[in-house]
Amino acid sequence: EVHLVESGGGSVQAGGSLRLSCQMSGSTFDISDMGWYRRLPRNECELVSTIHADDMPWSRDSVKGRFAASRDKYNEVIFLQMNSLNADDTAVYYCAVRLRDWLPQSPECGKADENMYWGQGTQVTVSS
């Protein structure tokens, strides 16, 4: 089992930056893919940015160049650096990891299974 604890959400003005952190613990040796989702006001859950076990990053087109996932391998922390924030980025952000597979694009936010684990979620509010 893997435990994920998030920190770093909050309110920011448009154009500002935030960095989210996600501390991992437990059976992390089998983690293949790590990343961040957000649950939008219309309740859609979308994959935002990821960092794979081989350190390959990915971000969806709408945040590419503004957001980036990274990790501190030694301390087992995942980060999401968010720059140039706008009102459309307002959402609850979740970190998630998946064992032995890639993170899915559009799961139900927060729904764990035997191979996928979630953080508790943190609110990010961007005011214009």
C-alpha contacts under 8 A as a table, 3 or more apart, distances in Angstrom:
res1	aa1	res2	aa2	distance
1	E	26	G	5.90
1	E	27	S	5.46
2	V	24	M	6.91
2	V	25	S	5.81
2	V	26	G	4.69
2	V	27	S	5.39
2	V	28	T	6.22
2	V	117	Y	6.43
3	H	24	M	5.72
3	H	25	S	5.19
3	H	26	G	6.01
3	H	117	Y	7.25
3	H	118	W	7.69
3	H	119	G	7.41
4	L	22	C	6.15
4	L	23	Q	5.58
4	L	24	M	4.81
4	L	25	S	6.67
4	L	95	C	7.41
4	L	96	A	7.63
4	L	117	Y	7.46
4	L	118	W	6.25
4	L	119	G	4.65
4	L	120	Q	7.52
5	V	22	C	5.35
5	V	23	Q	5.18
5	V	24	M	6.82
5	V	119	G	5.37
5	V	120	Q	6.59
6	E	20	L	7.13
6	E	21	S	5.55
6	E	22	C	4.29
6	E	23	Q	6.42
6	E	94	Y	7.71
6	E	95	C	7.12
6	E	119	G	5.97
6	E	120	Q	6.67
6	E	121	G	6.80
6	E	122	T	6.90
7	S	20	L	5.88
7	S	21	S	5.25
7	S	22	C	6.44
7	S	122	T	7.01
8	G	18	L	7.26
8	G	19	R	6.06
8	G	20	L	4.54
8	G	21	S	6.11
8	G	122	T	7.60
9	G	18	L	7.26
9	G	19	R	7.61
9	G	20	L	6.20
9	G	122	T	5.39
9	G	123	Q	5.52
9	G	124	V	5.20
10	G	122	T	7.81
10	G	123	Q	6.08
10	G	124	V	5.02
10	G	125	T	6.25
11	S	124	V	5.91
11	S	125	T	4.65
11	S	126	V	5.86
11	S	127	S	7.50
12	V	16	G	6.11
12	V	17	S	7.33
12	V	18	L	7.72
12	V	124	V	7.86
12	V	125	T	6.35
12	V	126	V	5.05
12	V	127	S	6.38
13	Q	16	G	5.63
13	Q	85	L	7.68
13	Q	86	N	7.83
13	Q	126	V	5.38
13	Q	127	S	4.82
13	Q	128	S	6.01
14	A	84	S	6.96
14	A	85	L	5.34
14	A	86	N	4.77
14	A	87	A	6.64
14	A	126	V	5.75
14	A	127	S	5.68
14	A	128	S	5.08
15	G	83	N	7.13
15	G	84	S	4.22
15	G	85	L	4.96
15	G	86	N	6.28
16	G	83	N	6.19
16	G	84	S	5.48
16	G	85	L	5.57
17	S	81	Q	7.56
17	S	82	M	5.42
17	S	83	N	4.38
17	S	84	S	6.18
17	S	85	L	6.24
18	L	81	Q	6.25
18	L	82	M	5.27
18	L	83	N	6.73
19	R	79	F	6.77
19	R	80	L	5.55
19	R	81	Q	4.49
19	R	82	M	5.96
20	L	79	F	5.53
20	L	80	L	5.01
20	L	81	Q	6.53
21	S	77	V	6.65
21	S	78	I	5.75
21	S	79	F	4.59
21	S	80	L	6.59
22	C	77	V	5.44
22	C	78	I	5.01
22	C	79	F	6.32
22	C	95	C	6.45
22	C	119	G	7.41
23	Q	76	E	6.26
23	Q	77	V	4.59
23	Q	78	I	6.59
24	M	28	T	7.30
24	M	76	E	5.45
24	M	77	V	5.90
24	M	78	I	7.68
25	S	28	T	6.50
25	S	76	E	7.30
27	S	30	D	7.06
28	T	31	I	5.49
30	D	99	L	5.46
30	D	100	R	6.31
31	I	34	M	7.46
31	I	53	A	7.11
31	I	97	V	6.56
31	I	98	R	5.76
31	I	99	L	4.36
31	I	100	R	6.19
32	S	52	H	6.19
32	S	53	A	5.14
32	S	97	V	7.50
32	S	98	R	5.98
32	S	99	L	5.21
32	S	100	R	4.96
32	S	101	D	5.75
32	S	102	W	6.74
33	D	50	T	7.10
33	D	51	I	6.33
33	D	52	H	4.50
33	D	53	A	5.85
33	D	97	V	5.68
33	D	98	R	5.41
33	D	99	L	7.01
33	D	100	R	7.70
33	D	101	D	6.62
33	D	102	W	5.37
33	D	103	L	6.05
34	M	50	T	5.56
34	M	51	I	5.35
34	M	52	H	5.94
34	M	53	A	7.58
34	M	78	I	7.47
34	M	95	C	7.57
34	M	96	A	5.94
34	M	97	V	4.40
34	M	98	R	6.63
34	M	103	L	7.27
35	G	47	L	7.70
35	G	48	V	7.54
35	G	49	S	5.61
35	G	50	T	3.88
35	G	51	I	5.93
35	G	69	A	6.71
35	G	78	I	7.56
35	G	95	C	5.66
35	G	96	A	5.50
35	G	97	V	6.37
35	G	103	L	7.60
36	W	47	L	6.20
36	W	48	V	5.61
36	W	49	S	5.51
36	W	50	T	6.31
36	W	69	A	7.67
36	W	80	L	7.25
36	W	93	Y	6.70
36	W	94	Y	5.50
36	W	95	C	4.39
36	W	96	A	6.03
37	Y	45	C	6.62
37	Y	46	E	5.46
37	Y	47	L	4.40
37	Y	48	V	5.23
37	Y	49	S	7.35
37	Y	93	Y	5.66
37	Y	94	Y	5.12
37	Y	95	C	6.28
37	Y	96	A	7.37
37	Y	109	C	7.41
38	R	45	C	5.65
38	R	46	E	5.60
38	R	47	L	6.69
38	R	48	V	6.79
38	R	91	A	5.86
38	R	92	V	5.42
38	R	93	Y	4.29
38	R	94	Y	5.98
38	R	109	C	7.63
39	R	42	R	7.97
39	R	43	N	5.70
39	R	44	E	5.56
39	R	45	C	4.46
39	R	46	E	6.64
39	R	91	A	5.57
39	R	92	V	5.23
39	R	93	Y	6.48
39	R	94	Y	7.99
39	R	109	C	6.59
40	L	43	N	5.16
40	L	44	E	5.38
40	L	45	C	6.45
40	L	46	E	7.94
40	L	90	T	7.20
40	L	91	A	4.95
40	L	92	V	6.91
41	P	44	E	7.40
41	P	90	T	7.98
41	P	91	A	6.53
44	E	106	S	7.93
45	C	106	S	5.72
45	C	107	P	6.46
45	C	108	E	6.22
45	C	109	C	5.52
46	E	105	Q	6.26
46	E	106	S	5.22
46	E	107	P	7.56
47	L	50	T	7.94
47	L	60	R	7.27
47	L	104	P	7.54
47	L	105	Q	5.27
47	L	106	S	6.46
48	V	59	S	5.74
48	V	60	R	5.56
48	V	63	V	7.29
49	S	57	P	7.39
49	S	58	W	5.50
49	S	59	S	4.14
49	S	60	R	6.44
49	S	67	F	7.17
49	S	68	A	6.21
49	S	69	A	5.56
49	S	80	L	7.61
50	T	57	P	5.63
50	T	58	W	5.18
50	T	59	S	6.42
50	T	68	A	7.80
50	T	69	A	5.50
50	T	70	S	7.75
51	I	54	D	7.98
51	I	55	D	5.63
51	I	56	M	5.60
51	I	57	P	4.43
51	I	58	W	6.48
51	I	69	A	5.78
51	I	70	S	5.97
51	I	71	R	7.43
52	H	55	D	5.00
52	H	56	M	5.17
52	H	57	P	6.38
53	A	56	M	7.32
55	D	70	S	7.81
57	P	68	A	7.54
57	P	69	A	6.64
57	P	70	S	7.42
58	W	68	A	7.72
58	W	69	A	7.67
59	S	63	V	6.51
59	S	64	K	5.47
59	S	67	F	7.16
59	S	68	A	6.76
59	S	69	A	7.87
60	R	63	V	5.81
60	R	64	K	5.97
61	D	64	K	5.06
63	V	66	R	5.31
63	V	67	F	5.49
64	K	67	F	6.05
64	K	68	A	7.65
65	G	68	A	7.63
66	R	82	M	5.98
66	R	83	N	5.00
66	R	84	S	6.13
66	R	85	L	7.77
67	F	80	L	6.79
67	F	81	Q	5.49
67	F	82	M	4.48
67	F	83	N	6.13
68	A	80	L	5.69
68	A	81	Q	5.34
68	A	82	M	6.81
69	A	78	I	7.17
69	A	79	F	5.53
69	A	80	L	4.55
69	A	81	Q	6.44
70	S	78	I	5.88
70	S	79	F	5.19
70	S	80	L	6.58
71	R	76	E	7.16
71	R	77	V	5.57
71	R	78	I	4.31
71	R	79	F	5.71
72	D	75	N	5.58
72	D	76	E	5.64
72	D	77	V	5.14
72	D	78	I	6.45
73	K	76	E	4.99
73	K	77	V	6.78
78	I	95	C	7.98
82	M	85	L	6.67
85	L	89	D	6.38
85	L	126	V	6.77
86	N	89	D	5.59
86	N	90	T	7.57
86	N	126	V	5.95
86	N	127	S	7.45
86	N	128	S	7.12
87	A	90	T	5.58
87	A	125	T	7.51
87	A	126	V	4.97
87	A	127	S	5.95
87	A	128	S	6.28
88	D	126	V	7.87
89	D	124	V	7.64
89	D	125	T	7.57
89	D	126	V	6.80
90	T	123	Q	7.81
90	T	124	V	5.47
90	T	125	T	4.66
90	T	126	V	5.48
91	A	123	Q	6.06
91	A	124	V	5.57
91	A	125	T	6.68
92	V	121	G	5.96
92	V	122	T	5.35
92	V	123	Q	4.35
92	V	124	V	6.03
93	Y	121	G	5.33
93	Y	122	T	5.27
93	Y	123	Q	6.23
93	Y	124	V	7.00
94	Y	109	C	7.63
94	Y	110	G	7.50
94	Y	118	W	6.66
94	Y	119	G	5.62
94	Y	120	Q	6.67
94	Y	121	G	4.45
94	Y	122	T	6.58
95	C	118	W	5.84
95	C	119	G	5.22
95	C	121	G	7.24
96	A	116	M	7.08
96	A	117	Y	5.51
96	A	118	W	4.39
96	A	119	G	6.23
97	V	103	L	7.02
97	V	116	M	5.74
97	V	117	Y	5.46
97	V	118	W	6.76
98	R	101	D	6.06
98	R	102	W	6.52
98	R	103	L	5.89
98	R	115	N	5.57
98	R	116	M	4.41
98	R	117	Y	6.53
99	L	102	W	7.98
99	L	115	N	5.10
99	L	116	M	6.42
100	R	115	N	7.75
104	P	107	P	6.20
107	P	111	K	7.67
108	E	111	K	5.67
110	G	117	Y	7.97
110	G	118	W	5.71
110	G	119	G	7.53
110	G	120	Q	7.61
111	K	117	Y	7.95
111	K	118	W	7.49
112	A	115	N	7.69
112	A	116	M	5.39
112	A	117	Y	5.24
112	A	118	W	6.50
113	D	116	M	5.26
113	D	117	Y	6.98
114	E	117	Y	8.00
